[in-house]
Protein backbone atom coordinates (compact mmCIF):
# COMPACT_ATOMS: atom_id res chain seq x y z
CA UNK A 1 0.00 0.00 0.00
CA UNK A 2 1.25 3.40 -0.89
CA UNK A 3 2.50 5.41 2.05
CA UNK A 4 1.83 9.10 1.76
CA UNK A 5 2.89 12.14 3.61
CA UNK A 6 -0.01 14.55 3.74
CA UNK A 7 -0.35 15.93 7.25
CA UNK A 8 -3.86 16.92 8.16
CA UNK A 9 -5.21 19.93 10.02
CA UNK A 10 -3.92 19.12 13.49
CA UNK A 11 -0.45 19.24 12.02
CA UNK A 12 0.26 21.58 9.12
CA UNK A 13 -2.83 23.74 9.35
CA UNK A 14 -2.47 24.10 13.11
CA UNK A 15 -0.88 27.49 12.61
CA UNK A 16 -3.87 28.81 10.70
CA UNK A 17 -7.23 27.09 11.04
CA UNK A 18 -6.78 25.74 14.57
CA UNK A 19 -5.60 29.09 15.88
CA UNK A 20 -8.58 30.77 14.25
CA UNK A 21 -10.91 28.20 15.78
CA UNK A 22 -9.42 28.73 19.23
CA UNK A 23 -9.74 32.49 18.86
CA UNK A 24 -13.47 32.12 18.30
CA UNK A 25 -14.28 29.27 20.68
CA UNK A 26 -15.35 29.22 24.29
CA UNK A 27 -12.81 28.34 26.97
CA UNK A 28 -14.39 24.93 27.54
CA UNK A 29 -14.34 24.09 23.85
CA UNK A 30 -10.70 25.16 23.56
CA UNK A 31 -9.79 23.02 26.56
CA UNK A 32 -11.48 19.96 25.06
CA UNK A 33 -9.71 20.43 21.75
CA UNK A 34 -6.34 20.84 23.46
CA UNK A 35 -7.07 17.59 25.32
CA UNK A 36 -7.81 15.88 22.00
CA UNK A 37 -4.54 17.18 20.55
CA UNK A 38 -2.59 15.91 23.54
CA UNK A 39 -4.07 12.41 23.24
CA UNK A 40 -3.45 12.53 19.50
CA UNK A 41 0.19 13.39 20.15
CA UNK A 42 0.53 10.23 22.23
CA UNK A 43 -1.41 8.12 19.70
CA UNK A 44 -4.30 7.54 22.11
CA UNK A 45 -6.77 7.73 19.26
CA UNK A 46 -9.57 5.62 20.69
CA UNK A 47 -9.58 7.60 23.93
CA UNK A 48 -9.68 10.86 22.00
CA UNK A 49 -12.82 10.00 20.02
CA UNK A 50 -15.48 10.83 22.66
CA UNK A 51 -13.78 14.16 23.38
CA UNK A 52 -13.65 14.95 19.66
CA UNK A 53 -17.35 14.07 19.40
CA UNK A 54 -18.12 16.37 22.33
CA UNK A 55 -16.20 19.17 20.63
CA UNK A 56 -18.40 18.80 17.56
CA UNK A 57 -21.60 18.94 19.61
CA UNK A 58 -20.40 22.03 21.47
CA UNK A 59 -19.34 23.74 18.25
CA UNK A 60 -22.71 22.98 16.67
CA UNK A 61 -24.44 24.60 19.64
CA UNK A 62 -22.07 27.58 19.67
CA UNK A 63 -21.57 28.25 15.95
CA UNK A 64 -24.05 26.06 14.07
CA UNK A 65 -23.83 22.69 12.34
CA UNK A 66 -22.71 24.19 9.01
CA UNK A 67 -20.06 26.60 10.30
CA UNK A 68 -16.38 26.32 9.24
CA UNK A 69 -15.35 26.03 12.89
CA UNK A 70 -17.59 22.99 13.24
CA UNK A 71 -16.04 21.65 10.03
CA UNK A 72 -12.62 21.77 11.70
CA UNK A 73 -13.81 19.62 14.59
CA UNK A 74 -15.56 17.22 12.20
CA UNK A 75 -12.33 17.00 10.20
CA UNK A 76 -10.33 16.18 13.33
CA UNK A 77 -12.70 13.36 14.31
CA UNK A 78 -12.47 11.96 10.79
CA UNK A 79 -8.71 11.77 11.15
CA UNK A 80 -9.02 9.89 14.43
CA UNK A 81 -11.25 7.31 12.74
CA UNK A 82 -8.91 7.00 9.76
CA UNK A 83 -5.96 6.33 12.04
CA UNK A 84 -7.94 3.44 13.52
CA UNK A 85 -8.79 2.12 10.03
CA UNK A 86 -12.48 2.95 10.56
CA UNK A 87 -12.71 4.11 6.98
CA UNK A 88 -16.47 4.28 6.53
CA UNK A 89 -16.89 6.60 9.51
CA UNK A 90 -13.90 8.67 8.43
CA UNK A 91 -15.17 9.08 4.87
CA UNK A 92 -18.56 10.34 5.97
CA UNK A 93 -17.00 12.93 8.27
CA UNK A 94 -14.34 14.05 5.80
CA UNK A 95 -17.05 14.61 3.20
CA UNK A 96 -19.17 16.58 5.65
CA UNK A 97 -16.21 18.82 6.48
CA UNK A 98 -15.46 19.26 2.77
CA UNK A 99 -19.04 20.29 1.97
CA UNK A 100 -19.03 22.93 4.69
CA UNK A 101 -15.64 24.27 3.65
CA UNK A 102 -16.50 24.45 -0.03
CA UNK A 103 -19.71 26.32 0.81
CA UNK A 104 -18.20 28.87 3.18
CA UNK A 105 -14.57 29.18 2.08
CA UNK A 106 -14.75 28.58 -1.65
CA UNK A 107 -12.55 26.35 -3.77
CA UNK A 108 -9.39 28.43 -3.42
CA UNK A 109 -8.72 27.93 0.29
CA UNK A 110 -6.05 25.75 1.91
CA UNK A 111 -8.60 24.13 4.24
CA UNK A 112 -10.50 22.87 1.19
CA UNK A 113 -7.24 21.44 -0.14
CA UNK A 114 -6.69 19.75 3.23
CA UNK A 115 -10.07 18.06 2.89
CA UNK A 116 -9.32 16.90 -0.66
CA UNK A 117 -5.90 15.64 0.39
CA UNK A 118 -7.29 13.76 3.37
CA UNK A 119 -9.91 12.02 1.24
CA UNK A 120 -7.12 11.12 -1.15
CA UNK A 121 -5.14 9.63 1.68
CA UNK A 122 -8.17 7.73 2.94
CA UNK A 123 -8.73 6.11 -0.46
CA UNK A 124 -5.00 5.56 -0.91
CA UNK A 125 -4.86 3.52 2.29
CA UNK A 126 -7.72 1.37 1.01
CA UNK A 127 -6.04 0.76 -2.34
CA UNK A 128 -8.64 2.81 -4.22
CA UNK A 129 -6.02 4.43 -6.40
CA UNK A 130 -8.32 6.05 -8.96
CA UNK A 131 -10.30 7.79 -6.22
CA UNK A 132 -7.08 8.74 -4.45
CA UNK A 133 -5.60 10.28 -7.58
CA UNK A 134 -8.78 12.28 -8.17
CA UNK A 135 -8.66 13.92 -4.75
CA UNK A 136 -4.90 14.40 -4.77
CA UNK A 137 -5.33 16.18 -8.09
CA UNK A 138 -8.07 18.38 -6.65
CA UNK A 139 -5.80 19.24 -3.71
CA UNK A 140 -3.02 20.12 -6.14
CA UNK A 141 -5.35 22.35 -8.16
CA UNK A 142 -6.42 24.26 -5.05
CA UNK A 143 -2.85 24.68 -3.84
CA UNK A 144 -1.90 26.08 -7.21
CA UNK A 145 -4.63 28.69 -6.84
CA UNK A 146 -3.65 29.51 -3.25
CA UNK A 147 -0.02 29.96 -4.16
CA UNK A 148 -0.89 32.03 -7.23
CA UNK A 149 2.03 30.40 -9.05
CA UNK A 150 4.52 31.64 -6.45
CA UNK A 151 5.68 28.56 -4.52
CA UNK A 152 8.71 30.35 -3.07
CA UNK A 153 6.75 32.77 -0.93
CA UNK A 154 7.35 31.35 2.54
CA UNK A 155 5.12 33.14 4.98
CA UNK A 156 1.76 32.58 6.56
CA UNK A 157 -0.77 30.75 4.44
CA UNK A 158 1.58 30.67 1.47
CA UNK A 159 4.02 28.52 3.43
CA UNK A 160 1.26 26.07 4.34
CA UNK A 161 0.02 26.09 0.77
CA UNK A 162 3.53 25.42 -0.50
CA UNK A 163 3.82 22.36 1.73
CA UNK A 164 0.53 21.03 0.48
CA UNK A 165 1.44 21.69 -3.11
CA UNK A 166 4.72 19.77 -2.75
CA UNK A 167 2.96 16.84 -1.12
CA UNK A 168 0.19 16.86 -3.70
CA UNK A 169 2.74 16.64 -6.52
CA UNK A 170 4.62 13.93 -4.66
CA UNK A 171 1.59 11.81 -3.88
CA UNK A 172 0.18 12.04 -7.37
CA UNK A 173 3.60 11.15 -8.80
CA UNK A 174 3.65 7.99 -6.71
CA UNK A 175 0.22 6.99 -7.94
CA UNK A 176 1.22 7.58 -11.55
CA UNK A 177 4.33 5.48 -10.95
CA UNK A 178 2.14 2.73 -9.54
CA UNK A 179 -0.06 2.89 -12.65
CA UNK A 180 2.91 2.76 -15.00
CA UNK A 181 2.67 6.36 -16.24
CA UNK A 182 6.39 6.86 -15.82
CA UNK A 183 6.91 10.03 -17.88
CA UNK A 184 4.13 11.92 -16.11
CA UNK A 185 5.35 10.64 -12.75
CA UNK A 186 8.88 11.86 -13.47
CA UNK A 187 7.64 15.35 -14.32
CA UNK A 188 5.70 15.55 -11.06
CA UNK A 189 8.57 14.16 -8.98
CA UNK A 190 10.84 16.80 -10.45
CA UNK A 191 8.42 19.59 -9.58
CA UNK A 192 7.82 18.16 -6.10
CA UNK A 193 11.53 18.05 -5.31
CA UNK A 194 12.04 21.69 -6.30
CA UNK A 195 9.21 22.83 -4.03
CA UNK A 196 10.18 20.46 -1.19
CA UNK A 197 13.76 21.72 -1.10
CA UNK A 198 12.58 25.32 -1.14
CA UNK A 199 9.89 24.82 1.49
CA UNK A 200 11.33 22.26 3.89
CA UNK A 201 15.04 22.85 3.37
CA UNK A 202 17.70 20.70 1.74
CA UNK A 203 18.22 18.47 4.81
CA UNK A 204 14.61 17.73 5.75
CA UNK A 205 13.45 14.11 6.11
CA UNK A 206 10.59 14.66 3.65
CA UNK A 207 13.13 15.67 1.02
CA UNK A 208 14.92 12.38 1.70
CA UNK A 209 11.66 10.47 1.21
CA UNK A 210 11.09 12.32 -2.03
CA UNK A 211 14.49 11.32 -3.33
CA UNK A 212 13.91 7.70 -2.29
CA UNK A 213 10.63 7.48 -4.16
CA UNK A 214 12.09 9.29 -7.16
CA UNK A 215 14.90 6.71 -7.20
CA UNK A 216 12.39 3.84 -7.27
CA UNK A 217 10.77 5.37 -10.34
CA UNK A 218 14.12 5.79 -12.08
CA UNK A 219 14.98 2.16 -11.40
CA UNK A 220 11.72 1.06 -13.01
CA UNK A 221 12.54 3.30 -15.97
CA UNK A 222 15.85 1.48 -16.46
CA UNK A 223 18.02 4.39 -15.31
CA UNK A 224 20.04 2.87 -12.44
CA UNK A 225 22.81 5.48 -12.40
CA UNK A 226 20.35 8.33 -11.91
CA UNK A 227 18.50 6.26 -9.31
CA UNK A 228 21.75 5.70 -7.40
CA UNK A 229 22.38 9.43 -7.42
CA UNK A 230 18.95 10.14 -5.86
CA UNK A 231 19.47 7.37 -3.31
CA UNK A 232 22.81 8.92 -2.41
CA UNK A 233 21.15 12.27 -1.76
CA UNK A 234 18.61 10.55 0.49
CA UNK A 235 21.30 8.68 2.45
CA UNK A 236 23.23 11.89 3.00
CA UNK A 237 20.15 13.59 4.43
CA UNK A 238 19.40 10.59 6.65
CA UNK A 239 22.98 10.62 7.92
CA UNK A 240 22.79 14.35 8.58
CA UNK A 241 19.66 13.84 10.67
CA UNK A 242 21.10 10.80 12.45
CA UNK A 243 18.56 8.40 10.96
N, C-alpha and C positions, 0 to 999 in steps of 0.2 A: 504493500500500500504506500502510496506517495506520502512522504512527510512534507509538511509545508510550514511556513514560518510567519504566517499572518498573526499578529498579536491583536487581540480584540480590545474593546473599550477600556477595560480595567487597566490595561497596560499602556499602549501607545496613546490612546485618546484621553488618558487620565489627566493630562495637563490642560485639556480644553473642555470636553463635555462634562467630565466628572466634576471639575472645579465649578463649572457653571451650575450644575445640578445642586452642589452643596451650597452655593451662594443663594439659591432660591429656596432651599428646603428648610423645614423646621429642624430644631435641634435634635429631636428624637429620631427623625428620619435620617439625619446625617450620622447619628451615632449607630443606627442599625446598619447603614451602608458601610461605615468604617469597620464594623464587626464582620460583615460579609467579606470585605477585602482582606482582613487579617486571617480569617479562616481559609480564604482562597490562597493566600500566600503560603500557608502551611499545608496545602492540598487536602484540606478537610471539606471536600466538596459536598458530601452528603449532609454533613452538619450545617452547612451554609444555606442549604435549600430553603428551610422554613423561614429563615431570616430574610432571604431574598424575596420570598413570597409575601412576607409581611411588608417589606419595603414597597412592593408594587401596590398592595391594598392601600397603604398610607398615601402613596403618591396619587392614586386614583381619587382618593377623598380630598386631597389637598389641591391638586392641579387639574384633575379630570382624566378619564380613561384614555383619551386620545391626545394627550399633551406630550411634547418631546421629552420632558423630564421623566414621565412614566415610561416612555419608550426606552430610555436608558436603563431603567430598572428591569424592564422586560428583557432587554438584550443581555443583561448580566445574568439573569436566571437561565436564559437559553444556553449561555456558555457553561454554566454549572452542569446542566443536563448533558451537554455535548461531551464534557470531560468525563462523564460517567457512562458514555456510550448509550444514553437514552435519546436516540436520534429523533424519534417521532415527536417527543415532547419539545426537544430543542428546535426542530424545524418549525413547528407551529408558532413558537415564541419569537424566533428570528423573523419570521414573516410578518408577525404582528408589529414588531418594532420597525421593520422596513416600511410597512404601509404608513405608519404614523410619520416616520421621518420624511418619506417622499412627499406626503401631504403638506407638512409644515415647513420643511427645510428646502424642498426642491431637489432636483437631481444633480446639483453642482456642489454639494456639501460633503465634507469628509465623513460625517456620521453615516450618510447614505452609503458611501463607499465601504465603510466598516461593516455595514449590514450585508452588502453584496459579497464582500470578501469572506465573511463568516459563513454565509450560506454556501459559498464555494468550498470552504474548508469542510463543512459538514458533509457535503456530497462527496468530496474527495476521500474522506475517511471511510465512506461506505462503498468506494469503488465506482461511484456514478460519475465517470469522467466527463461525459458530455455535459451533464448538468453543472459540474464543477467548473468546466471551462467557460460555460456561459456566464456564470456569476463572477468568476475572476475577470473576464473580459469587461463586464459591466463596471466592476471596481476600477479597473484600469482606465476606462473611459471617463469616469467621474474624477479620478485623480488627475487626469490630463487637464480637465476643465479647471479644477481647483488650483493647479499649479500655473495655469495660463502659459504653458510651454516655457516655464522658467524653473527647472528642477534644482537650480543651484541657489535659490533663495532659501536660506536656512534660518528662518525665524518664525515663531508662532505657528499658525496653522499651516504655513507653507512647509515647515520642517516636517510636520506630521504627514502632510500630503505627500511629500517627497518619499518618506519611508513607505507609505502605502503604494506609491507608484512603483518603487523598486521591487517590492514584494509581489505586486500584481504581475509585473513583467516576468519575474523569476518563476512564479507559480505557473503561469500560463506556458512558459517555455518548457517546464518539466512535463506538463501534460502533452504538449506537442511532441516532445521527445518520446514519450510513452506511446503516442499514436503513430510514430514513424515519420512525422513531418519535420525532418531534420533541418532543412534550410530555414524554415520559419522559426524553429526553436533556437537556432544559432543566432539569428538576428535579435531575438528577444533576450537571450542570455547576454549578448554584447551590450545591449542597452541597459539591462539590469545592473551589470557590473559597473558601468560608468556612474550610474546614479547611486549605487550602494557605496562605492568608494568615496563619492562626494558627500554623501549624507552621513554614513556611519564612521567613515575614516578608514584608512588603508589597512589597519591592524585589527579590525573588528571581526568577531567570530562569524557574523552573518556573511561577511565578505569571503571568509574561508569556505563556508558552506556553498556560496555561489560558485567559487572556483571548482570545488569538488564536483558539483553537479554539471558544470560546464565541461569538465574533464570527461565525465561519463559519456556525455553526448559526443565529444570528439573521438573517443574510443570507438563508439558505434559507427561513426562516420569514416572509420579507417584512417584516422590521423593521430597515431600514437605519440609522435614527437610533440605535437601541440598539446595533447592531453597531459603528457608528462610535465610540460611547462606549467600548466594550470595547477596540477597536483603539487608541484614544487612551491608555488605561491601559497597554496593552502597550508602546506606543512610549515612553511616559514611563519605564517600567522599563528598557527596552533602553538608552535614553539615559543613565539613571542609572548603569548598569553599563558604559557605554562600548561597547555592542554594537549 
